[in-house]
Amino acid sequence: MASDVQTHAIGESAGTGQYRCCKCGGELTLTGPRDQLPPCPQCGTGADVRYTPVDGHASTSKGIESQQR
Ligand SMILES: [Zn+2]
């Protein structure tokens, strides 16, 4: 109950930004405000697949785009 983290399901238009799959931890980026969250490439389209927004606010992790698990 202490978690203020918003979660978004597949198909939601969560807005531009980076999101992380709650299940596998994989990250993806929505580049358009009307983009919908796609099914996770690893988890598929499960109903329990949810995404949490990754706060890229003043993050120094920019440039690290290694998607090599
Ligand atoms: Zn996943």
N, CA, C, O and the ligand as a Tripos MOL2 file, in Angstrom:
@<TRIPOS>MOLECULE
protein
  277   275    70     0     0
PROTEIN
NO_CHARGES

@<TRIPOS>ATOM
      1 N           0.8240   -1.2100    0.0000 N.3       1 MET1
      2 CA          0.0000    0.0000    0.0000 C.3       1 MET1
      3 C           0.8540    1.2540    0.0000 C.2       1 MET1
      4 O           0.3690    2.3710   -0.1820 O.2       1 MET1
      5 N           2.1230    1.0330    0.2070 N.am      2 ALA2
      6 CA          3.0150    2.1780    0.2960 C.3       2 ALA2
      7 C           3.5920    2.5530   -1.0690 C.2       2 ALA2
      8 O           4.3610    3.5040   -1.2080 O.2       2 ALA2
      9 N           3.1990    1.7870   -2.0470 N.am      3 SER3
     10 CA          3.7740    2.0680   -3.3480 C.3       3 SER3
     11 C           2.9500    3.1060   -4.1130 C.2       3 SER3
     12 O           1.7630    2.9160   -4.3800 O.2       3 SER3
     13 N           3.5920    4.1610   -4.4410 N.am      4 ASP4
     14 CA          2.9220    5.2040   -5.2160 C.3       4 ASP4
     15 C           3.2070    5.0590   -6.6990 C.2       4 ASP4
     16 O           2.8900    5.9390   -7.5000 O.2       4 ASP4
     17 N           3.8010    3.9530   -7.0410 N.am      5 VAL5
     18 CA          4.1970    3.7660   -8.4290 C.3       5 VAL5
     19 C           2.9860    3.4540   -9.2870 C.2       5 VAL5
     20 O           2.2350    2.5160   -9.0240 O.2       5 VAL5
     21 N           2.8210    4.2440  -10.2930 N.am      6 GLN6
     22 CA          1.7390    3.9900  -11.2280 C.3       6 GLN6
     23 C           2.1290    2.8650  -12.1590 C.2       6 GLN6
     24 O           3.2780    2.7380  -12.5810 O.2       6 GLN6
     25 N           1.1500    2.0660  -12.4590 N.am      7 THR7
     26 CA          1.3940    0.9990  -13.4180 C.3       7 THR7
     27 C           0.4370    1.1420  -14.5860 C.2       7 THR7
     28 O          -0.6960    1.6030  -14.4490 O.2       7 THR7
     29 N           0.9310    0.7330  -15.7280 N.am      8 HIS8
     30 CA          0.1170    0.8180  -16.9320 C.3       8 HIS8
     31 C           0.0530   -0.5380  -17.5930 C.2       8 HIS8
     32 O           1.0410   -1.2710  -17.6560 O.2       8 HIS8
     33 N          -1.1170   -0.8540  -18.0810 N.am      9 ALA9
     34 CA         -1.2810   -2.1260  -18.7590 C.3       9 ALA9
     35 C          -0.9910   -1.9610  -20.2440 C.2       9 ALA9
     36 O          -0.8840   -0.8530  -20.7690 O.2       9 ALA9
     37 N          -0.8710   -3.0990  -20.8900 N.am     10 ILE10
     38 CA         -0.6430   -3.0830  -22.3290 C.3      10 ILE10
     39 C          -1.8220   -2.4170  -23.0210 C.2      10 ILE10
     40 O          -2.9810   -2.6900  -22.7100 O.2      10 ILE10
     41 N          -1.5100   -1.5510  -23.9490 N.am     11 GLY11
     42 CA         -2.5600   -0.8940  -24.7060 C.3      11 GLY11
     43 C          -2.9020    0.4810  -24.1740 C.2      11 GLY11
     44 O          -3.6230    1.2440  -24.8180 O.2      11 GLY11
     45 N          -2.3900    0.7950  -23.0090 N.am     12 GLU12
     46 CA         -2.6610    2.1230  -22.4620 C.3      12 GLU12
     47 C          -1.7870    3.1660  -23.1440 C.2      12 GLU12
     48 O          -0.6380    2.9120  -23.5060 O.2      12 GLU12
     49 N          -2.3600    4.3260  -23.3040 N.am     13 SER13
     50 CA         -1.5720    5.4380  -23.8080 C.3      13 SER13
     51 C          -0.9960    6.1710  -22.6060 C.2      13 SER13
     52 O          -1.6070    7.0880  -22.0560 O.2      13 SER13
     53 N           0.1600    5.7530  -22.2300 N.am     14 ALA14
     54 CA          0.7440    6.2580  -20.9890 C.3      14 ALA14
     55 C           1.5060    7.5560  -21.1970 C.2      14 ALA14
     56 O           1.8940    8.2200  -20.2360 O.2      14 ALA14
     57 N           1.7180    7.9100  -22.4570 N.am     15 GLY15
     58 CA          2.4280    9.1480  -22.7170 C.3      15 GLY15
     59 C           3.8850    8.9020  -23.0580 C.2      15 GLY15
     60 O           4.4310    7.8220  -22.8330 O.2      15 GLY15
     61 N           4.4870    9.9290  -23.6020 N.am     16 THR16
     62 CA          5.8760    9.8060  -24.0160 C.3      16 THR16
     63 C           6.7920    9.5620  -22.8200 C.2      16 THR16
     64 O           6.6700   10.1940  -21.7710 O.2      16 THR16
     65 N           7.6850    8.6490  -23.0130 N.am     17 GLY17
     66 CA          8.6260    8.3730  -21.9360 C.3      17 GLY17
     67 C           9.1090    6.9430  -21.9570 C.2      17 GLY17
     68 O           8.8160    6.1650  -22.8640 O.2      17 GLY17
     69 N           9.8440    6.6370  -20.9450 N.am     18 GLN18
     70 CA         10.4200    5.3130  -20.8570 C.3      18 GLN18
     71 C           9.6740    4.5010  -19.8080 C.2      18 GLN18
     72 O           9.2920    5.0080  -18.7520 O.2      18 GLN18
     73 N           9.4820    3.2510  -20.1240 N.am     19 TYR19
     74 CA          8.7260    2.3890  -19.2290 C.3      19 TYR19
     75 C           9.4420    1.0630  -19.0370 C.2      19 TYR19
     76 O          10.1920    0.5980  -19.8950 O.2      19 TYR19
     77 N           9.1850    0.4880  -17.9010 N.am     20 ARG20
     78 CA          9.8400   -0.7730  -17.5810 C.3      20 ARG20
     79 C           8.8040   -1.8310  -17.2710 C.2      20 ARG20
     80 O           7.8480   -1.5990  -16.5320 O.2      20 ARG20
     81 N           9.0150   -2.9820  -17.8450 N.am     21 CYS21
     82 CA          8.1170   -4.0990  -17.5970 C.3      21 CYS21
     83 C           8.3060   -4.5970  -16.1650 C.2      21 CYS21
     84 O           9.4270   -4.8420  -15.7200 O.2      21 CYS21
     85 N           7.2020   -4.7390  -15.4640 N.am     22 CYS22
     86 CA          7.2700   -5.1730  -14.0690 C.3      22 CYS22
     87 C           7.6850   -6.6270  -13.9540 C.2      22 CYS22
     88 O           8.1900   -7.0650  -12.9200 O.2      22 CYS22
     89 N           7.4690   -7.3520  -15.0080 N.am     23 LYS23
     90 CA          7.7290   -8.7800  -14.9520 C.3      23 LYS23
     91 C           9.1810   -9.1330  -15.2400 C.2      23 LYS23
     92 O           9.8350   -9.8290  -14.4630 O.2      23 LYS23
     93 N           9.6660   -8.6400  -16.3680 N.am     24 CYS24
     94 CA         11.0100   -9.0210  -16.7770 C.3      24 CYS24
     95 C          12.0110   -7.8870  -16.6110 C.2      24 CYS24
     96 O          13.2200   -8.0940  -16.7170 O.2      24 CYS24
     97 N          11.5050   -6.7010  -16.3540 N.am     25 GLY25
     98 CA         12.4070   -5.5760  -16.1390 C.3      25 GLY25
     99 C          12.8890   -4.9460  -17.4290 C.2      25 GLY25
    100 O          13.7070   -4.0260  -17.4100 O.2      25 GLY25
    101 N          12.3860   -5.4380  -18.5470 N.am     26 GLY26
    102 CA         12.7740   -4.8780  -19.8240 C.3      26 GLY26
    103 C          12.2200   -3.4740  -19.9990 C.2      26 GLY26
    104 O          11.1000   -3.1770  -19.5830 O.2      26 GLY26
    105 N          13.0080   -2.6300  -20.6090 N.am     27 GLU27
    106 CA         12.5650   -1.2610  -20.7900 C.3      27 GLU27
    107 C          12.1960   -0.9770  -22.2280 C.2      27 GLU27
    108 O          12.7660   -1.5370  -23.1640 O.2      27 GLU27
    109 N          11.2240   -0.0880  -22.3790 N.am     28 LEU28
    110 CA         10.8600    0.3490  -23.7230 C.3      28 LEU28
    111 C          10.5070    1.8270  -23.6640 C.2      28 LEU28
    112 O          10.2550    2.3880  -22.5980 O.2      28 LEU28
    113 N          10.4980    2.4320  -24.8320 N.am     29 THR29
    114 CA         10.2590    3.8600  -24.8800 C.3      29 THR29
    115 C           9.1000    4.1850  -25.7980 C.2      29 THR29
    116 O           9.0210    3.6910  -26.9230 O.2      29 THR29
    117 N           8.2080    5.0180  -25.3070 N.am     30 LEU30
    118 CA          7.1400    5.5300  -26.1560 C.3      30 LEU30
    119 C           7.5730    6.8980  -26.6620 C.2      30 LEU30
    120 O           7.9320    7.7910  -25.8940 O.2      30 LEU30
    121 N           7.5260    7.0250  -27.9610 N.am     31 THR31
    122 CA          8.0430    8.2530  -28.5530 C.3      31 THR31
    123 C           6.9500    9.2390  -28.9090 C.2      31 THR31
    124 O           7.2260   10.3730  -29.3020 O.2      31 THR31
    125 N           5.7010    8.8020  -28.7700 N.am     32 GLY32
    126 CA          4.5900    9.6950  -29.0880 C.3      32 GLY32
    127 C           3.6010    9.7440  -27.9480 C.2      32 GLY32
    128 O           3.4000    8.7400  -27.2640 O.2      32 GLY32
    129 N           2.9830   10.8820  -27.7280 N.am     33 PRO33
    130 CA          2.0230   11.0230  -26.6260 C.3      33 PRO33
    131 C           0.8190   10.1150  -26.7700 C.2      33 PRO33
    132 O           0.1170    9.8330  -25.8000 O.2      33 PRO33
    133 N           0.5950    9.6720  -27.9650 N.am     34 ARG34
    134 CA         -0.5470    8.7790  -28.1840 C.3      34 ARG34
    135 C          -0.1330    7.3450  -28.4180 C.2      34 ARG34
    136 O          -0.9490    6.4840  -28.7460 O.2      34 ARG34
    137 N           1.1380    7.1120  -28.2460 N.am     35 ASP35
    138 CA          1.6060    5.7360  -28.4010 C.3      35 ASP35
    139 C           1.0380    4.8550  -27.3010 C.2      35 ASP35
    140 O           0.9140    5.2570  -26.1440 O.2      35 ASP35
    141 N           0.7010    3.6530  -27.7040 N.am     36 GLN36
    142 CA          0.1950    2.7120  -26.7190 C.3      36 GLN36
    143 C           1.2840    1.7310  -26.3340 C.2      36 GLN36
    144 O           2.1490    1.3840  -27.1380 O.2      36 GLN36
    145 N           1.2230    1.2990  -25.1050 N.am     37 LEU37
    146 CA          2.2150    0.3450  -24.6320 C.3      37 LEU37
    147 C           2.0370   -0.9840  -25.3630 C.2      37 LEU37
    148 O           0.9580   -1.5770  -25.3300 O.2      37 LEU37
    149 N           3.0740   -1.4380  -26.0070 N.am     38 PRO38
    150 CA          3.0050   -2.6940  -26.7590 C.3      38 PRO38
    151 C           3.1750   -3.8840  -25.8260 C.2      38 PRO38
    152 O           3.6310   -3.7360  -24.6920 O.2      38 PRO38
    153 N           2.8090   -5.0450  -26.3060 N.am     39 PRO39
    154 CA          3.0870   -6.2580  -25.5300 C.3      39 PRO39
    155 C           4.5810   -6.4090  -25.3000 C.2      39 PRO39
    156 O           5.3980   -6.0570  -26.1510 O.2      39 PRO39
    157 N           4.9110   -6.9280  -24.1620 N.am     40 CYS40
    158 CA          6.3250   -7.1090  -23.8600 C.3      40 CYS40
    159 C           6.9110   -8.1810  -24.7640 C.2      40 CYS40
    160 O           6.3370   -9.2600  -24.9060 O.2      40 CYS40
    161 N           8.0510   -7.8880  -25.3720 N.am     41 PRO41
    162 CA          8.6860   -8.8510  -26.2750 C.3      41 PRO41
    163 C           9.0520  -10.1470  -25.5700 C.2      41 PRO41
    164 O           9.1990  -11.1870  -26.2120 O.2      41 PRO41
    165 N           9.1960  -10.0890  -24.2920 N.am     42 GLN42
    166 CA          9.5970  -11.2850  -23.5500 C.3      42 GLN42
    167 C           8.4230  -11.9430  -22.8210 C.2      42 GLN42
    168 O           8.3230  -13.1680  -22.7540 O.2      42 GLN42
    169 N           7.5520  -11.1190  -22.2850 N.am     43 CYS43
    170 CA          6.4530  -11.6740  -21.4870 C.3      43 CYS43
    171 C           5.2020  -11.8880  -22.3220 C.2      43 CYS43
    172 O           4.3170  -12.6520  -21.9380 O.2      43 CYS43
    173 N           5.1270  -11.2190  -23.4580 N.am     44 GLY44
    174 CA          3.9540  -11.3880  -24.2880 C.3      44 GLY44
    175 C           2.8280  -10.4620  -23.8650 C.2      44 GLY44
    176 O           3.0510   -9.3370  -23.4180 O.2      44 GLY44
    177 N           1.6290  -10.9620  -24.0190 N.am     45 THR45
    178 CA          0.4610  -10.1240  -23.7850 C.3      45 THR45
    179 C          -0.3020  -10.5360  -22.5320 C.2      45 THR45
    180 O          -1.5240  -10.3930  -22.4710 O.2      45 THR45
    181 N           0.3900  -11.0300  -21.5660 N.am     46 GLY46
    182 CA         -0.2750  -11.4650  -20.3410 C.3      46 GLY46
    183 C          -0.9720  -10.3070  -19.6460 C.2      46 GLY46
    184 O          -0.5350   -9.1580  -19.7150 O.2      46 GLY46
    185 N          -2.0690  -10.6420  -18.9750 N.am     47 ALA47
    186 CA         -2.8330   -9.6060  -18.2840 C.3      47 ALA47
    187 C          -2.0550   -9.0560  -17.0930 C.2      47 ALA47
    188 O          -2.3510   -7.9740  -16.5860 O.2      47 ALA47
    189 N          -1.0680   -9.8100  -16.6630 N.am     48 ASP48
    190 CA         -0.2950   -9.3610  -15.5120 C.3      48 ASP48
    191 C           0.9550   -8.6010  -15.9180 C.2      48 ASP48
    192 O           1.7880   -8.2390  -15.0880 O.2      48 ASP48
    193 N           1.0600   -8.3690  -17.2190 N.am     49 VAL49
    194 CA          2.1820   -7.5730  -17.6960 C.3      49 VAL49
    195 C           1.8550   -6.0990  -17.5180 C.2      49 VAL49
    196 O           0.9220   -5.5770  -18.1280 O.2      49 VAL49
    197 N           2.6190   -5.4510  -16.6910 N.am     50 ARG50
    198 CA          2.3860   -4.0350  -16.4490 C.3      50 ARG50
    199 C           3.6900   -3.2650  -16.5920 C.2      50 ARG50
    200 O           4.7910   -3.8040  -16.4750 O.2      50 ARG50
    201 N           3.5100   -1.9990  -16.8470 N.am     51 TYR51
    202 CA          4.6830   -1.1560  -17.0160 C.3      51 TYR51
    203 C           4.6880   -0.0390  -15.9870 C.2      51 TYR51
    204 O           3.6520    0.5350  -15.6520 O.2      51 TYR51
    205 N           5.8520    0.2440  -15.5090 N.am     52 THR52
    206 CA          6.0160    1.3900  -14.6350 C.3      52 THR52
    207 C           6.8770    2.4180  -15.3460 C.2      52 THR52
    208 O           7.8510    2.0630  -16.0090 O.2      52 THR52
    209 N           6.5300    3.6750  -15.2140 N.am     53 PRO53
    210 CA          7.3200    4.7160  -15.8480 C.3      53 PRO53
    211 C           8.7050    4.8060  -15.2270 C.2      53 PRO53
    212 O           8.8670    4.7900  -14.0070 O.2      53 PRO53
    213 N           9.6880    4.9000  -16.0950 N.am     54 VAL54
    214 CA         11.0490    5.0740  -15.6200 C.3      54 VAL54
    215 C          11.3510    6.5650  -15.5610 C.2      54 VAL54
    216 O          11.3050    7.2710  -16.5690 O.2      54 VAL54
    217 N          11.6450    7.0010  -14.4090 N.am     55 ASP55
    218 CA         11.9020    8.4220  -14.2420 C.3      55 ASP55
    219 C          13.2770    8.7920  -14.7700 C.2      55 ASP55
    220 O          14.3010    8.5660  -14.1250 O.2      55 ASP55
    221 N          13.2650    9.3580  -15.9440 N.am     56 GLY56
    222 CA         14.5360    9.7340  -16.5470 C.3      56 GLY56
    223 C          14.9350   11.1430  -16.1910 C.2      56 GLY56
    224 O          15.7330   11.7690  -16.8890 O.2      56 GLY56
    225 N          14.3890   11.6350  -15.1190 N.am     57 HIS57
    226 CA         14.6290   13.0140  -14.7130 C.3      57 HIS57
    227 C          16.0680   13.2030  -14.2760 C.2      57 HIS57
    228 O          16.5110   12.6640  -13.2620 O.2      57 HIS57
    229 N          16.7750   13.9760  -15.0610 N.am     58 ALA58
    230 CA         18.1640   14.2940  -14.7170 C.3      58 ALA58
    231 C          18.9710   13.0340  -14.4610 C.2      58 ALA58
    232 O          19.8490   12.9960  -13.5980 O.2      58 ALA58
    233 N          18.6580   12.0280  -15.2160 N.am     59 SER59
    234 CA         19.3710   10.7830  -15.0160 C.3      59 SER59
    235 C          20.6780   10.7800  -15.8010 C.2      59 SER59
    236 O          20.7730   11.3590  -16.8830 O.2      59 SER59
    237 N          21.6590   10.1310  -15.2470 N.am     60 THR60
    238 CA         22.9510   10.0590  -15.9210 C.3      60 THR60
    239 C          23.0750    8.7660  -16.7100 C.2      60 THR60
    240 O          24.1300    8.4440  -17.2570 O.2      60 THR60
    241 N          21.9860    8.0480  -16.7530 N.am     61 SER61
    242 CA         22.0280    6.7660  -17.4450 C.3      61 SER61
    243 C          21.8310    6.9440  -18.9450 C.2      61 SER61
    244 O          21.6850    5.9710  -19.6840 O.2      61 SER61
    245 N          21.8270    8.1800  -19.3760 N.am     62 LYS62
    246 CA         21.6330    8.4240  -20.7950 C.3      62 LYS62
    247 C          22.8370    7.9130  -21.5790 C.2      62 LYS62
    248 O          23.9880    8.1200  -21.1960 O.2      62 LYS62
    249 N          22.5500    7.2670  -22.6430 N.am     63 GLY63
    250 CA         23.6310    6.7370  -23.4530 C.3      63 GLY63
    251 C          23.8050    5.2510  -23.2180 C.2      63 GLY63
    252 O          24.3780    4.5320  -24.0360 O.2      63 GLY63
    253 N          23.2990    4.8130  -22.0880 N.am     64 ILE64
    254 CA         23.3590    3.3770  -21.8310 C.3      64 ILE64
    255 C          22.1090    2.7280  -22.3930 C.2      64 ILE64
    256 O          21.0960    2.5920  -21.7070 O.2      64 ILE64
    257 N          22.1960    2.3460  -23.6080 N.am     65 GLU65
    258 CA         21.0240    1.7660  -24.2460 C.3      65 GLU65
    259 C          21.2300    0.2950  -24.5420 C.2      65 GLU65
    260 O          20.6370   -0.2610  -25.4670 O.2      65 GLU65
    261 N          22.0530   -0.3020  -23.7660 N.am     66 SER66
    262 CA         22.3150   -1.7110  -23.9920 C.3      66 SER66
    263 C          21.1140   -2.5390  -23.5810 C.2      66 SER66
    264 O          20.7480   -2.6060  -22.4080 O.2      66 SER66
    265 N          20.5300   -3.1490  -24.5480 N.am     67 GLN67
    266 CA         19.3660   -3.9900  -24.2750 C.3      67 GLN67
    267 C          19.7980   -5.4420  -24.1980 C.2      67 GLN67
    268 O          19.0720   -6.3420  -24.6210 O.2      67 GLN67
    269 N          20.9640   -5.6570  -23.6650 N.am     68 GLN68
    270 CA         21.4820   -7.0280  -23.6700 C.3      68 GLN68
    271 C          21.1770   -7.7450  -22.3660 C.2      68 GLN68
    272 O          21.9970   -8.4970  -21.8390 O.2      68 GLN68
    273 N          20.0010   -7.5000  -21.8710 N.am     69 ARG69
    274 CA         19.5560   -8.1630  -20.6540 C.3      69 ARG69
    275 C          20.5780   -8.0650  -19.5720 C.2      69 ARG69
    276 O          20.3630   -8.5730  -18.4720 O.2      69 ARG69
    277 ZN          8.3600   -8.2110  -19.7520 Zn       70 ZN70
@<TRIPOS>BOND
     1     1     2 1
     2     2     3 1
     3     3     4 2
     4     3     5 am
     5     5     6 1
     6     6     7 1
     7     7     8 2
     8     7     9 am
     9     9    10 1
    10    10    11 1
    11    11    12 2
    12    11    13 am
    13    13    14 1
    14    14    15 1
    15    15    16 2
    16    15    17 am
    17    17    18 1
    18    18    19 1
    19    19    20 2
    20    19    21 am
    21    21    22 1
    22    22    23 1
    23    23    24 2
    24    23    25 am
    25    25    26 1
    26    26    27 1
    27    27    28 2
    28    27    29 am
    29    29    30 1
    30    30    31 1
    31    31    32 2
    32    31    33 am
    33    33    34 1
    34    34    35 1
    35    35    36 2
    36    35    37 am
    37    37    38 1
    38    38    39 1
    39    39    40 2
    40    39    41 am
    41    41    42 1
    42    42    43 1
    43    43    44 2
    44    43    45 am
    45    45    46 1
    46    46    47 1
    47    47    48 2
    48    47    49 am
    49    49    50 1
    50    50    51 1
    51    51    52 2
    52    51    53 am
    53    53    54 1
    54    54    55 1
    55    55    56 2
    56    55    57 am
    57    57    58 1
    58    58    59 1
    59    59    60 2
    60    59    61 am
    61    61    62 1
    62    62    63 1
    63    63    64 2
    64    63    65 am
    65    65    66 1
    66    66    67 1
    67    67    68 2
    68    67    69 am
    69    69    70 1
    70    70    71 1
    71    71    72 2
    72    71    73 am
    73    73    74 1
    74    74    75 1
    75    75    76 2
    76    75    77 am
    77    77    78 1
    78    78    79 1
    79    79    80 2
    80    79    81 am
    81    81    82 1
    82    82    83 1
    83    83    84 2
    84    83    85 am
    85    85    86 1
    86    86    87 1
    87    87    88 2
    88    87    89 am
    89    89    90 1
    90    90    91 1
    91    91    92 2
    92    91    93 am
    93    93    94 1
    94    94    95 1
    95    95    96 2
    96    95    97 am
    97    97    98 1
    98    98    99 1
    99    99   100 2
   100    99   101 am
   101   101   102 1
   102   102   103 1
   103   103   104 2
   104   103   105 am
   105   105   106 1
   106   106   107 1
   107   107   108 2
   108   107   109 am
   109   109   110 1
   110   110   111 1
   111   111   112 2
   112   111   113 am
   113   113   114 1
   114   114   115 1
   115   115   116 2
   116   115   117 am
   117   117   118 1
   118   118   119 1
   119   119   120 2
   120   119   121 am
   121   121   122 1
   122   122   123 1
   123   123   124 2
   124   123   125 am
   125   125   126 1
   126   126   127 1
   127   127   128 2
   128   127   129 am
   129   129   130 1
   130   130   131 1
   131   131   132 2
   132   131   133 am
   133   133   134 1
   134   134   135 1
   135   135   136 2
   136   135   137 am
   137   137   138 1
   138   138   139 1
   139   139   140 2
   140   139   141 am
   141   141   142 1
   142   142   143 1
   143   143   144 2
   144   143   145 am
   145   145   146 1
   146   146   147 1
   147   147   148 2
   148   147   149 am
   149   149   150 1
   150   150   151 1
   151   151   152 2
   152   151   153 am
   153   153   154 1
   154   154   155 1
   155   155   156 2
   156   155   157 am
   157   157   158 1
   158   158   159 1
   159   159   160 2
   160   159   161 am
   161   161   162 1
   162   162   163 1
   163   163   164 2
   164   163   165 am
   165   165   166 1
   166   166   167 1
   167   167   168 2
   168   167   169 am
   169   169   170 1
   170   170   171 1
   171   171   172 2
   172   171   173 am
   173   173   174 1
   174   174   175 1
   175   175   176 2
   176   175   177 am
   177   177   178 1
   178   178   179 1
   179   179   180 2
   180   179   181 am
   181   181   182 1
   182   182   183 1
   183   183   184 2
   184   183   185 am
   185   185   186 1
   186   186   187 1
   187   187   188 2
   188   187   189 am
   189   189   190 1
   190   190   191 1
   191   191   192 2
   192   191   193 am
   193   193   194 1
   194   194   195 1
   195   195   196 2
   196   195   197 am
   197   197   198 1
   198   198   199 1
   199   199   200 2
   200   199   201 am
   201   201   202 1
   202   202   203 1
   203   203   204 2
   204   203   205 am
   205   205   206 1
   206   206   207 1
   207   207   208 2
   208   207   209 am
   209   209   210 1
   210   210   211 1
   211   211   212 2
   212   211   213 am
   213   213   214 1
   214   214   215 1
   215   215   216 2
   216   215   217 am
   217   217   218 1
   218   218   219 1
   219   219   220 2
   220   219   221 am
   221   221   222 1
   222   222   223 1
   223   223   224 2
   224   223   225 am
   225   225   226 1
   226   226   227 1
   227   227   228 2
   228   227   229 am
   229   229   230 1
   230   230   231 1
   231   231   232 2
   232   231   233 am
   233   233   234 1
   234   234   235 1
   235   235   236 2
   236   235   237 am
   237   237   238 1
   238   238   239 1
   239   239   240 2
   240   239   241 am
   241   241   242 1
   242   242   243 1
   243   243   244 2
   244   243   245 am
   245   245   246 1
   246   246   247 1
   247   247   248 2
   248   247   249 am
   249   249   250 1
   250   250   251 1
   251   251   252 2
   252   251   253 am
   253   253   254 1
   254   254   255 1
   255   255   256 2
   256   255   257 am
   257   257   258 1
   258   258   259 1
   259   259   260 2
   260   259   261 am
   261   261   262 1
   262   262   263 1
   263   263   264 2
   264   263   265 am
   265   265   266 1
   266   266   267 1
   267   267   268 2
   268   267   269 am
   269   269   270 1
   270   270   271 1
   271   271   272 2
   272   271   273 am
   273   273   274 1
   274   274   275 1
   275   275   276 2
@<TRIPOS>SUBSTRUCTURE
     1 MET1         2 RESIDUE 1 A MET
     2 ALA2         6 RESIDUE 1 A ALA
     3 SER3        10 RESIDUE 1 A SER
     4 ASP4        14 RESIDUE 1 A ASP
     5 VAL5        18 RESIDUE 1 A VAL
     6 GLN6        22 RESIDUE 1 A GLN
     7 THR7        26 RESIDUE 1 A THR
     8 HIS8        30 RESIDUE 1 A HIS
     9 ALA9        34 RESIDUE 1 A ALA
    10 ILE10       38 RESIDUE 1 A ILE
    11 GLY11       42 RESIDUE 1 A GLY
    12 GLU12       46 RESIDUE 1 A GLU
    13 SER13       50 RESIDUE 1 A SER
    14 ALA14       54 RESIDUE 1 A ALA
    15 GLY15       58 RESIDUE 1 A GLY
    16 THR16       62 RESIDUE 1 A THR
    17 GLY17       66 RESIDUE 1 A GLY
    18 GLN18       70 RESIDUE 1 A GLN
    19 TYR19       74 RESIDUE 1 A TYR
    20 ARG20       78 RESIDUE 1 A ARG
    21 CYS21       82 RESIDUE 1 A CYS
    22 CYS22       86 RESIDUE 1 A CYS
    23 LYS23       90 RESIDUE 1 A LYS
    24 CYS24       94 RESIDUE 1 A CYS
    25 GLY25       98 RESIDUE 1 A GLY
    26 GLY26      102 RESIDUE 1 A GLY
    27 GLU27      106 RESIDUE 1 A GLU
    28 LEU28      110 RESIDUE 1 A LEU
    29 THR29      114 RESIDUE 1 A THR
    30 LEU30      118 RESIDUE 1 A LEU
    31 THR31      122 RESIDUE 1 A THR
    32 GLY32      126 RESIDUE 1 A GLY
    33 PRO33      130 RESIDUE 1 A PRO
    34 ARG34      134 RESIDUE 1 A ARG
    35 ASP35      138 RESIDUE 1 A ASP
    36 GLN36      142 RESIDUE 1 A GLN
    37 LEU37      146 RESIDUE 1 A LEU
    38 PRO38      150 RESIDUE 1 A PRO
    39 PRO39      154 RESIDUE 1 A PRO
    40 CYS40      158 RESIDUE 1 A CYS
    41 PRO41      162 RESIDUE 1 A PRO
    42 GLN42      166 RESIDUE 1 A GLN
    43 CYS43      170 RESIDUE 1 A CYS
    44 GLY44      174 RESIDUE 1 A GLY
    45 THR45      178 RESIDUE 1 A THR
    46 GLY46      182 RESIDUE 1 A GLY
    47 ALA47      186 RESIDUE 1 A ALA
    48 ASP48      190 RESIDUE 1 A ASP
    49 VAL49      194 RESIDUE 1 A VAL
    50 ARG50      198 RESIDUE 1 A ARG
    51 TYR51      202 RESIDUE 1 A TYR
    52 THR52      206 RESIDUE 1 A THR
    53 PRO53      210 RESIDUE 1 A PRO
    54 VAL54      214 RESIDUE 1 A VAL
    55 ASP55      218 RESIDUE 1 A ASP
    56 GLY56      222 RESIDUE 1 A GLY
    57 HIS57      226 RESIDUE 1 A HIS
    58 ALA58      230 RESIDUE 1 A ALA
    59 SER59      234 RESIDUE 1 A SER
    60 THR60      238 RESIDUE 1 A THR
    61 SER61      242 RESIDUE 1 A SER
    62 LYS62      246 RESIDUE 1 A LYS
    63 GLY63      250 RESIDUE 1 A GLY
    64 ILE64      254 RESIDUE 1 A ILE
    65 GLU65      258 RESIDUE 1 A GLU
    66 SER66      262 RESIDUE 1 A SER
    67 GLN67      266 RESIDUE 1 A GLN
    68 GLN68      270 RESIDUE 1 A GLN
    69 ARG69      274 RESIDUE 1 A ARG
    70 ZN70       277 GROUP 0 **** ****
